[in-house]
């Protein structure tokens, strides 16, 4: 994000999500969904495989999402 000179608000606008959603991802409170990984891959040109690798998130920080 720094290399693209984007702040959380600008990134949220580009990805069409809330700033809080981006903050949760950046602070390891929320995992990246496949759809979000695809959007980030397209926006920055990163290989999708890199974004879909498992990474640790804090169980204490994870927000429970409603599943519809």
PEVENPE-V859218 format. One record per residue. N is the residue number from 1. SS is DSSP state (alpha for helix, beta for strand, coil for the rest). PSI is psi as a letter, one per 30 degrees, with the letter a starting at -180 (NA if undefined). D_CENTER is the distance of its C-alpha to the mean C-alpha in whole Angstrom. Layout:
# PEVENPE-V859218
[[N/SS/PSI/D_CENTER] [N/SS/PSI/D_CENTER]]
This chain:
# PEVENPE-V859218
[[1/coil/e/11] [2/alpha/e/14] [3/alpha/f/16] [4/alpha/g/15] [5/coil/h/16] [6/coil/k/14] [7/coil/l/13] [8/alpha/e/10] [9/alpha/e/13] [10/alpha/e/13] [11/alpha/e/10] [12/alpha/e/9] [13/alpha/e/13] [14/alpha/e/12] [15/alpha/f/9] [16/coil/h/11] [17/coil/l/10] [18/coil/l/11] [19/alpha/e/10] [20/alpha/e/10] [21/alpha/e/7] [22/alpha/e/5] [23/alpha/e/8] [24/alpha/e/8] [25/alpha/e/5] [26/alpha/f/7] [27/coil/g/10] [28/coil/h/9] [29/coil/f/10] [30/coil/k/8] [31/coil/l/7] [32/coil/k/5] [33/coil/l/8] [34/alpha/e/10] [35/alpha/e/10] [36/alpha/e/6] [37/alpha/e/7] [38/alpha/e/10] [39/alpha/e/9] [40/alpha/e/8] [41/alpha/e/11] [42/alpha/e/13] [43/alpha/e/12] [44/alpha/f/12] [45/coil/g/15] [46/coil/k/13] [47/coil/k/15] [48/alpha/e/13] [49/alpha/e/14] [50/alpha/e/13] [51/alpha/f/9] [52/coil/g/11] [53/coil/k/13] [54/coil/k/13] [55/coil/l/12] [56/coil/k/14] [57/coil/k/12] [58/coil/k/15] [59/coil/e/17] [60/coil/f/18] [61/coil/f/15] [62/coil/k/13] [63/coil/k/14] [64/coil/k/16] [65/coil/k/15] [66/coil/k/17] [67/coil/k/18] [68/coil/NA/20]]
